[in-house]
Amino acid sequence: MKSLIQKIGAPLTGALSVFAFSPFDYSISLYVSLFFLLFILDNKSAKQAAGYGFLWGLGFFIAGIHWVAVSILDFGGLPIPVAVLLVVLLCAYLAIYPALCAYLLNRFTAHSALLRYFVAFPAIWLITDWLRGWVMTGFPWLQFGYSQMDTPLVSFAPILGVEGITVAVCLITASLYYAYRERKAVIPAIMISVIVFSAISLKGLEWTTPEASKSIALVQGNTNQDEKWLPEKRTYILNEYLKLSLDNTDADIIIWPESAIPALEFQVKNYLDYVGELMRQSDTTLITGIINYQRVDDIDEYYNAVIVLGQPEQQINHSPVNDRYYKNKLLPIGEFVPFEDLLRPIAPLFNLPMSSFQRGGEEQLNLAASNTHIATAICYEIAFNQTLVNTVKPDTGFILTVSNDAWFGTSIGPNQHLEIARMRAFEFQRPVLRSTNTGITAVFDAQGKEVGRIPQFEKAVLRVDVKPHQGTTPFNRYGNTPLLILAFLLFTFVLGHAFFNKQRTAKNELKNAV
């Protein structure tokens, strides 16, 4: 009976974690969920622990990313049962990583509670989380640290990134469970106090310096995804974006969202030249998402791109720049199809519009607008903070992310996406400009404070004055590499401790037998 309750409770408590993330923002629910995970894993064999970890992870991811089904149903052409099956399969794959963490935790820490909760658990969780964000291009969604942006723990972001906050969450939860399990409160109290007081002492520490404000106009066109690529709607959409922009040419920078222009770049060259000239005459710069097409060696190549129109860049005292950016981190199925020859014939899902893109370079130059350098991430890319480590330079003023979350309707997906973008402001202490087609368009300053937003499904322009920042945070300089190295060293220590403990036990058993 107890086993059955735990098998039912594992996915339910995993699902509870979703309330820690946007749009709910009840951070405490994550601690409750993790506490119950540690409770369920206690005194289980490694194999049993893996099973319970998998069930917990299945509940966690089904609750957290069920919104993927919206795009599959609305644009993939598949019936509801098949869409549900595909989402469950995706979540089952992602649940492998909590299962792996649970297995390793119970396999190598059976003899030391201190080692288990204060060393092994945070280290192994970080390693498996990193694997989830790396294997097969990675899916680093719903890292624990994102749930803590309105708590003192966010102060760790400029130094250790979202990964460091995740470790802090693991340590706090492990401390609470250790106190409950061992009926010892001294060590947990010390650990939690050190974490909280460290976070509080770091609050307000500034690693970057502001410059003169720039006036930014972010245009949310609210184009219906069903109509976006219809040829007969092209002229209307282009005119609407231009109309909204011409009313804001007194801004320093105007920004349109991902693939705002519903055509290939070469198809609208005259339009782009015209808009560029209008911007130059107004002494402003326009940045827009667009699909670029090239034919190279008889092969058609498509790139999800962002280009700059208008005001020429001044190169004085700045690192090299470019007038375009090509997306590097492509979304599986949506922008490229793994095992393409095998999967495309199977179902319409694998033939979604624009699902055959090429990757841009790993490290690309900043865009330049209004004498400010801008690091760019398109849609899904904003979740990969290590990629931005390579592109945010000391003279980068803003981080720009453009997106089209119309694929996910009224689900919680766009809220989570916005939350992820906000974390980049904390990590790099740079303002984040987020321009989207149907929302949520928003701007965060260098301290992660929201400057303004446009709600979903409204056609509007967000006008804000924002100070670009220059400089380098520790996370910007080193990324998550030091924390990962430490995690692997600690895990190696755990393995060594388990090995020597096993050797010592075997010797004692042999001695007793003799």
C-alpha positions as CSV (number, residue, x, y, z in Angstrom):
1,M,0.0,0.0,0.0
2,K,2.8,2.4,0.9
3,S,4.5,1.6,-2.4
4,L,1.4,2.3,-4.4
5,I,0.9,5.6,-2.6
6,Q,4.4,6.7,-3.4
7,K,4.0,5.6,-7.0
8,I,1.0,7.8,-7.3
9,G,2.5,10.6,-5.2
10,A,5.7,10.8,-7.2
11,P,4.2,12.3,-10.4
12,L,1.7,14.3,-8.4
13,T,4.4,16.0,-6.3
14,G,6.5,16.4,-9.5
15,A,3.6,18.2,-11.1
16,L,3.3,20.5,-8.0
17,S,6.6,22.2,-9.1
18,V,4.9,23.9,-12.0
19,F,3.3,26.4,-9.6
20,A,6.8,27.7,-8.8
21,F,7.2,29.0,-12.3
22,S,5.5,31.7,-14.3
23,P,2.7,32.7,-14.4
24,F,2.0,31.3,-10.9
25,D,5.2,32.2,-9.2
26,Y,4.6,30.3,-5.9
27,S,8.3,29.6,-5.3
28,I,7.6,27.5,-2.2
29,S,5.9,24.8,-4.2
30,L,9.2,23.7,-5.7
31,Y,10.7,23.2,-2.2
32,V,7.7,21.1,-1.2
33,S,7.9,19.0,-4.4
34,L,11.7,18.4,-4.0
35,F,11.2,17.6,-0.3
36,F,8.8,14.9,-1.2
37,L,11.1,13.6,-3.9
38,L,13.9,13.1,-1.3
39,F,11.3,11.5,1.0
40,I,10.2,9.0,-1.6
41,L,13.8,8.2,-2.6
42,D,14.9,7.5,1.0
43,N,15.9,3.9,1.7
44,K,15.2,2.7,-1.8
45,S,17.6,0.6,-4.0
46,A,19.2,2.4,-6.9
47,K,16.9,0.7,-9.3
48,Q,13.8,1.6,-7.4
49,A,15.0,5.2,-6.9
50,A,15.4,5.5,-10.7
51,G,11.8,4.4,-11.2
52,Y,10.5,6.9,-8.6
53,G,12.7,9.7,-10.1
54,F,11.3,8.9,-13.5
55,L,7.7,9.2,-12.2
56,W,8.5,12.4,-10.4
57,G,10.1,13.8,-13.6
58,L,7.2,12.7,-15.7
59,G,4.8,14.6,-13.6
60,F,7.1,17.6,-13.5
61,F,7.5,17.9,-17.2
62,I,3.9,17.0,-18.2
63,A,2.7,19.8,-15.9
64,G,5.4,22.1,-17.0
65,I,5.5,21.7,-20.8
66,H,2.1,20.3,-21.7
67,W,1.7,23.5,-23.8
68,V,3.8,22.0,-26.6
69,A,0.6,20.1,-27.6
70,V,-0.9,23.4,-28.7
71,S,1.5,23.8,-31.7
72,I,1.2,20.1,-32.5
73,L,-2.6,20.2,-32.6
74,D,-3.0,23.6,-34.2
75,F,-0.2,23.4,-36.8
76,G,0.9,19.8,-36.9
77,G,-2.2,18.3,-38.4
78,L,-2.4,15.4,-35.9
79,P,-5.4,14.2,-33.9
80,I,-5.6,14.8,-30.1
81,P,-4.6,11.2,-29.0
82,V,-1.5,11.3,-31.2
83,A,-0.6,14.8,-29.9
84,V,-1.0,13.7,-26.3
85,L,1.2,10.6,-27.0
86,L,3.9,12.7,-28.5
87,V,4.0,15.1,-25.6
88,V,4.1,12.2,-23.1
89,L,6.9,10.7,-25.1
90,L,8.8,14.0,-25.0
91,C,8.2,14.3,-21.2
92,A,9.2,10.7,-20.7
93,Y,12.5,11.4,-22.4
94,L,13.1,14.4,-20.2
95,A,12.2,12.4,-17.1
96,I,15.2,10.2,-17.8
97,Y,17.4,12.9,-16.3
98,P,15.8,13.1,-12.8
99,A,15.7,9.3,-12.9
100,L,19.5,9.2,-13.6
101,C,20.0,11.6,-10.7
102,A,17.9,9.5,-8.4
103,Y,19.8,6.3,-9.5
104,L,23.2,7.8,-8.9
105,L,22.2,9.3,-5.6
106,N,21.0,6.1,-4.2
107,R,23.7,4.0,-5.8
108,F,26.7,5.8,-4.3
109,T,25.5,7.5,-1.1
110,A,23.9,4.8,1.0
111,H,26.3,5.1,3.9
112,S,26.5,8.8,4.6
113,A,23.6,11.2,5.0
114,L,25.8,14.3,5.1
115,L,27.5,13.3,1.8
116,R,24.2,12.4,0.3
117,Y,22.3,15.6,1.0
118,F,25.0,18.3,1.1
119,V,27.4,17.1,-1.6
120,A,25.9,14.4,-3.9
121,F,22.4,15.6,-4.4
122,P,23.2,19.2,-5.6
123,A,26.2,18.0,-7.6
124,I,24.4,15.2,-9.4
125,W,21.3,17.3,-10.0
126,L,23.4,20.0,-11.6
127,I,25.2,17.4,-13.8
128,T,22.1,15.8,-15.0
129,D,20.4,19.2,-15.6
130,W,23.4,20.2,-17.7
131,L,23.1,16.9,-19.7
132,R,19.4,17.7,-20.3
133,G,20.4,21.1,-21.8
134,W,23.2,19.6,-24.0
135,V,22.3,16.1,-25.3
136,M,20.7,16.2,-28.8
137,T,20.9,20.1,-28.9
138,G,19.4,20.2,-25.4
139,F,16.2,21.3,-23.7
140,P,17.1,23.5,-20.7
141,W,13.6,24.5,-19.9
142,L,12.3,24.7,-16.3
143,Q,15.6,24.8,-14.5
144,F,14.9,25.3,-10.8
145,G,16.6,28.7,-10.7
146,Y,14.0,30.3,-12.9
147,S,11.5,30.0,-10.1
148,Q,13.5,32.1,-7.7
149,M,13.8,35.5,-9.4
150,D,11.6,37.3,-6.8
151,T,13.6,35.8,-3.9
152,P,17.0,36.7,-2.5
153,L,18.6,33.8,-4.3
154,V,18.5,35.7,-7.6
155,S,21.5,37.6,-6.3
156,F,23.6,34.6,-7.3
157,A,22.8,35.0,-11.0
158,P,25.5,37.5,-12.0
159,I,28.1,35.2,-10.5
160,L,26.8,31.6,-10.9
161,G,24.0,32.0,-13.4
162,V,20.6,30.2,-13.2
163,E,22.6,27.0,-12.5
164,G,24.0,28.5,-9.3
165,I,20.5,29.3,-8.1
166,T,19.4,25.7,-8.9
167,V,22.2,24.4,-6.7
168,A,21.1,26.8,-3.9
169,V,17.5,25.4,-4.2
170,C,18.8,21.9,-4.0
171,L,21.0,22.6,-0.9
172,I,18.1,24.4,0.9
173,T,15.7,21.5,0.2
174,A,18.4,18.9,1.2
175,S,19.0,20.8,4.4
176,L,15.3,20.8,5.3
177,Y,15.0,17.1,4.6
178,Y,18.2,16.3,6.5
179,A,16.8,18.1,9.5
180,Y,13.6,16.1,9.3
181,R,15.3,12.8,8.6
182,E,18.1,13.0,11.2
183,R,16.4,15.1,13.7
184,K,19.4,17.4,13.7
185,A,19.0,21.0,13.0
186,V,22.4,22.6,13.5
187,I,24.1,21.8,10.2
188,P,20.9,22.5,8.1
189,A,20.4,25.8,9.9
190,I,24.0,26.8,9.2
191,M,23.8,25.8,5.6
192,I,20.5,27.7,5.0
193,S,21.8,30.7,6.9
194,V,25.0,30.8,4.8
195,I,23.1,30.6,1.5
196,V,20.4,33.2,2.5
197,F,22.8,35.7,4.0
198,S,25.3,35.3,1.1
199,A,22.4,36.1,-1.3
200,I,21.3,39.1,0.7
201,S,24.8,40.5,0.9
202,L,25.2,40.2,-2.8
203,K,22.0,42.1,-3.5
204,G,22.6,45.4,-5.3
205,L,26.1,44.6,-6.3
206,E,26.7,46.2,-9.7
207,W,29.1,44.6,-12.1
208,T,28.2,46.8,-15.1
209,T,27.9,50.5,-15.7
210,P,25.0,52.4,-17.3
211,E,25.3,54.7,-20.3
212,A,23.0,57.4,-21.7
213,S,19.4,56.2,-22.2
214,K,18.1,55.0,-25.5
215,S,14.5,55.4,-26.6
216,I,13.2,52.0,-27.7
217,A,10.0,51.2,-29.6
218,L,9.0,47.5,-29.7
219,V,6.3,46.8,-32.2
220,Q,3.9,43.9,-31.5
221,G,2.0,43.3,-34.7
222,N,-0.3,40.5,-33.3
223,T,-0.4,38.7,-36.7
224,N,-2.6,35.7,-36.7
225,Q,-0.4,32.6,-37.2
226,D,-3.0,31.1,-39.6
227,E,-2.8,34.1,-41.8
228,K,0.9,35.1,-41.5
229,W,2.2,33.3,-44.5
230,L,-0.8,33.7,-46.8
231,P,0.4,35.7,-49.9
232,E,-2.7,37.8,-50.0
233,K,-2.0,39.0,-46.5
234,R,1.6,40.0,-47.1
235,T,1.0,43.6,-48.1
236,Y,-1.4,44.3,-45.3
237,I,1.0,42.9,-42.7
238,L,4.0,44.9,-44.1
239,N,1.9,48.1,-44.2
240,E,0.7,47.6,-40.6
241,Y,4.2,47.2,-39.2
242,L,5.4,50.2,-41.2
243,K,2.5,52.3,-40.0
244,L,3.1,51.5,-36.4
245,S,6.8,52.3,-36.9
246,L,6.4,55.6,-38.7
247,D,4.5,56.9,-35.7
248,N,7.6,56.1,-33.6
249,T,10.5,57.3,-35.7
250,D,11.6,59.7,-32.9
251,A,12.8,56.6,-31.1
252,D,16.5,55.6,-31.3
253,I,15.8,52.0,-32.1
254,I,12.6,50.3,-33.5
255,I,12.3,46.6,-33.1
256,W,10.0,44.1,-34.9
257,P,9.7,40.5,-33.7
258,E,10.9,37.2,-35.1
259,S,10.0,36.7,-38.8
260,A,7.9,39.8,-38.6
261,I,8.2,40.1,-42.4
262,P,6.1,37.3,-43.9
263,A,8.4,36.7,-46.9
264,L,11.9,35.6,-47.8
265,E,14.4,38.5,-47.7
266,F,15.1,38.6,-51.4
267,Q,11.3,38.7,-52.1
268,V,10.9,42.1,-50.3
269,K,14.2,43.7,-51.2
270,N,12.6,46.9,-52.5
271,Y,10.5,47.2,-49.4
272,L,13.5,46.7,-47.1
273,D,15.4,49.4,-49.1
274,Y,12.5,51.7,-48.7
275,V,12.1,51.2,-45.0
276,G,15.9,51.5,-44.5
277,E,15.9,54.9,-46.3
278,L,12.9,56.1,-44.2
279,M,14.8,55.2,-41.0
280,R,18.0,56.9,-42.2
281,Q,16.0,60.1,-42.9
282,S,14.6,59.9,-39.4
283,D,18.0,59.2,-37.8
284,T,16.8,56.0,-36.3
285,T,17.4,52.2,-36.7
286,L,15.0,49.4,-37.3
287,I,15.8,45.8,-36.3
288,T,13.5,43.0,-37.6
289,G,13.2,39.3,-37.9
290,I,13.1,37.8,-41.3
291,I,13.7,34.6,-43.2
292,N,16.9,34.6,-45.3
293,Y,17.3,32.4,-48.3
294,Q,20.5,31.5,-50.1
295,R,21.4,28.9,-52.7
296,V,24.9,27.5,-52.1
297,D,26.4,24.7,-54.3
298,D,22.9,23.9,-55.7
299,I,21.5,23.5,-52.1
300,D,18.7,25.7,-50.8
301,E,19.6,27.2,-47.4
302,Y,17.1,29.0,-45.2
303,Y,18.1,31.0,-42.0
304,N,16.0,32.4,-39.3
305,A,17.6,35.9,-39.2
306,V,17.5,39.3,-37.6
307,I,18.7,42.2,-39.7
308,V,19.3,45.9,-39.1
309,L,17.9,48.7,-41.4
310,G,18.6,52.4,-41.4
311,Q,21.2,54.4,-39.5
312,P,24.8,53.4,-40.2
313,E,26.9,52.3,-37.3
314,Q,29.8,54.3,-36.0
315,Q,32.8,52.0,-35.4
316,I,34.7,54.3,-33.0
317,N,35.9,52.5,-29.8
318,H,33.8,49.4,-30.4
319,S,34.4,45.8,-31.2
320,P,33.5,44.5,-34.7
321,V,29.8,44.3,-35.5
322,N,27.4,43.0,-38.2
323,D,24.1,44.0,-39.6
324,R,22.5,40.6,-39.3
325,Y,22.3,37.6,-37.0
326,Y,21.5,34.0,-38.0
327,K,19.8,31.7,-35.4
328,N,22.2,29.0,-34.1
329,K,20.1,27.0,-31.6
330,L,17.3,25.5,-33.7
331,L,14.1,24.1,-32.3
332,P,13.8,20.3,-33.0
333,I,10.8,19.5,-35.2
334,G,9.8,23.2,-35.5
335,E,13.0,24.4,-37.3
336,F,14.8,21.2,-38.1
337,V,13.8,17.6,-38.2
338,P,16.3,15.1,-36.7
339,F,16.6,11.9,-38.9
340,E,14.8,13.9,-41.5
341,D,14.6,11.3,-44.3
342,L,13.0,8.8,-41.8
343,L,10.5,11.1,-40.0
344,R,9.2,13.5,-42.7
345,P,7.2,10.8,-44.5
346,I,5.6,9.6,-41.2
347,A,3.2,12.5,-40.4
348,P,2.3,16.1,-41.2
349,L,3.9,17.1,-37.8
350,F,7.3,16.7,-39.3
351,N,6.4,19.0,-42.2
352,L,5.6,22.1,-40.2
353,P,6.1,25.4,-42.0
354,M,9.8,26.6,-41.9
355,S,11.1,23.3,-40.5
356,S,14.3,23.1,-42.6
357,F,16.6,25.8,-41.4
358,Q,20.4,25.9,-41.4
359,R,22.3,26.9,-38.3
360,G,24.1,30.2,-37.9
361,G,27.6,30.3,-36.4
362,E,28.3,29.4,-32.8
363,E,29.8,32.9,-32.1
364,Q,28.4,35.8,-34.1
365,L,29.1,39.5,-34.0
366,N,26.8,41.9,-32.2
367,L,24.2,43.9,-34.1
368,A,24.7,47.6,-34.1
369,A,22.0,50.2,-33.7
370,S,22.1,53.8,-32.5
371,N,25.8,53.4,-31.7
372,T,24.9,50.6,-29.3
373,H,26.0,47.0,-29.6
374,I,23.3,44.3,-29.2
375,A,23.7,40.6,-28.5
376,T,20.9,38.7,-30.1
377,A,19.0,35.5,-29.4
378,I,16.0,34.3,-31.4
379,C,13.1,32.6,-29.6
380,Y,14.2,29.3,-28.1
381,E,17.9,30.4,-28.0
382,I,17.3,32.7,-25.0
383,A,17.2,29.6,-22.8
384,F,20.9,28.8,-23.6
385,N,22.8,31.2,-21.3
386,Q,26.1,29.6,-22.2
387,T,25.6,30.7,-25.8
388,L,25.2,34.3,-24.8
389,V,28.4,34.0,-22.7
390,N,30.2,33.8,-26.0
391,T,28.4,36.8,-27.6
392,V,27.9,39.3,-24.8
393,K,31.0,41.4,-24.9
394,P,32.2,44.2,-22.5
395,D,30.8,46.8,-24.9
396,T,27.5,45.1,-25.5
397,G,24.7,47.4,-24.4
398,F,21.6,45.3,-24.7
399,I,20.4,41.7,-25.1
400,L,17.7,41.4,-27.7
401,T,15.4,38.4,-28.0
402,V,12.8,38.2,-30.7
403,S,10.1,35.5,-30.7
404,N,6.8,34.3,-32.2
405,D,4.9,32.6,-29.3
406,A,1.7,32.5,-31.4
407,W,2.5,28.8,-31.8
408,F,1.5,28.2,-28.2
409,G,-1.7,30.2,-27.9
410,T,-3.0,31.1,-24.5
411,S,-1.0,28.4,-22.7
412,I,1.6,29.0,-19.9
413,G,4.4,28.6,-22.4
414,P,4.8,32.2,-23.4
415,N,4.9,33.2,-19.7
416,Q,7.7,30.7,-19.0
417,H,9.5,32.0,-22.1
418,L,9.4,35.5,-20.7
419,E,10.6,34.3,-17.3
420,I,13.6,32.7,-19.0
421,A,14.4,35.9,-20.9
422,R,14.3,37.9,-17.6
423,M,16.9,35.7,-16.0
424,R,19.4,36.8,-18.7
425,A,19.1,40.4,-17.4
426,F,20.2,39.2,-14.0
427,E,23.0,37.0,-15.2
428,F,24.6,39.6,-17.6
429,Q,23.3,42.8,-15.9
430,R,22.2,44.0,-19.2
431,P,18.7,45.3,-20.2
432,V,16.8,42.6,-22.1
433,L,14.6,43.8,-25.0
434,R,12.0,41.1,-25.9
435,S,9.9,41.7,-29.0
436,T,7.2,39.2,-29.9
437,N,4.5,38.8,-32.6
438,T,1.5,38.1,-30.3
439,G,3.1,38.7,-26.9
440,I,4.4,38.9,-24.3
441,T,6.5,41.8,-25.5
442,A,8.5,43.3,-22.6
443,V,11.6,45.1,-21.5
444,F,13.7,44.4,-18.3
445,D,16.4,46.7,-17.0
446,A,19.9,45.6,-16.0
447,Q,18.7,44.6,-12.6
448,G,15.9,42.4,-14.0
449,K,13.1,44.9,-13.1
450,E,10.3,45.1,-15.7
451,V,10.3,48.4,-17.5
452,G,7.2,47.8,-19.5
453,R,5.2,45.2,-21.4
454,I,2.4,44.6,-23.9
455,P,-0.1,42.0,-23.0
456,Q,-0.8,39.1,-25.3
457,F,-2.9,39.4,-28.4
458,E,-2.8,43.2,-28.6
459,K,-1.5,45.2,-31.6
460,A,0.5,47.9,-29.9
461,V,3.9,49.6,-29.6
462,L,5.9,49.6,-26.3
463,R,7.9,52.8,-25.9
464,V,10.5,52.8,-23.2
465,D,13.7,54.7,-22.3
466,V,16.4,52.2,-21.2
467,K,20.1,52.7,-20.3
468,P,22.4,50.3,-22.0
469,H,25.1,48.8,-19.7
470,Q,28.7,47.9,-20.4
471,G,31.1,45.7,-18.4
472,T,31.3,42.1,-17.5
473,T,29.7,40.0,-14.7
474,P,31.6,37.0,-13.4
475,F,29.0,34.7,-15.1
476,N,29.6,36.6,-18.4
477,R,33.3,36.0,-18.1
478,Y,33.3,32.3,-17.0
479,G,29.8,31.0,-17.7
480,N,28.8,27.8,-16.0
481,T,32.1,26.1,-16.5
482,P,33.5,26.6,-12.9
483,L,30.3,25.3,-11.3
484,L,30.2,22.3,-13.6
485,I,33.9,21.5,-12.9
486,L,33.2,21.7,-9.2
487,A,30.1,19.5,-9.6
488,F,32.1,16.8,-11.5
489,L,34.9,17.0,-8.9
490,L,32.4,16.5,-6.1
491,F,30.8,13.6,-7.9
492,T,34.2,12.1,-8.3
493,F,34.7,12.4,-4.6
494,V,31.4,10.7,-4.0
495,L,32.4,7.8,-6.3
496,G,35.8,7.5,-4.5
497,H,34.1,7.6,-1.1
498,A,31.7,4.8,-2.2
499,F,34.5,2.7,-3.6
500,F,36.7,2.9,-0.4
501,N,33.6,2.3,1.8
502,K,32.9,-0.8,-0.2
503,Q,36.5,-1.9,0.1
504,R,36.5,-1.3,3.8
505,T,33.2,-3.2,4.3
506,A,34.6,-6.2,2.3
507,K,37.7,-6.3,4.4
508,N,35.7,-6.2,7.6
509,E,33.4,-9.0,6.4
510,L,36.5,-11.1,5.4
511,K,38.1,-10.4,8.8
512,N,34.9,-11.4,10.7
513,A,34.6,-14.6,8.6
514,V,38.1,-15.6,9.5
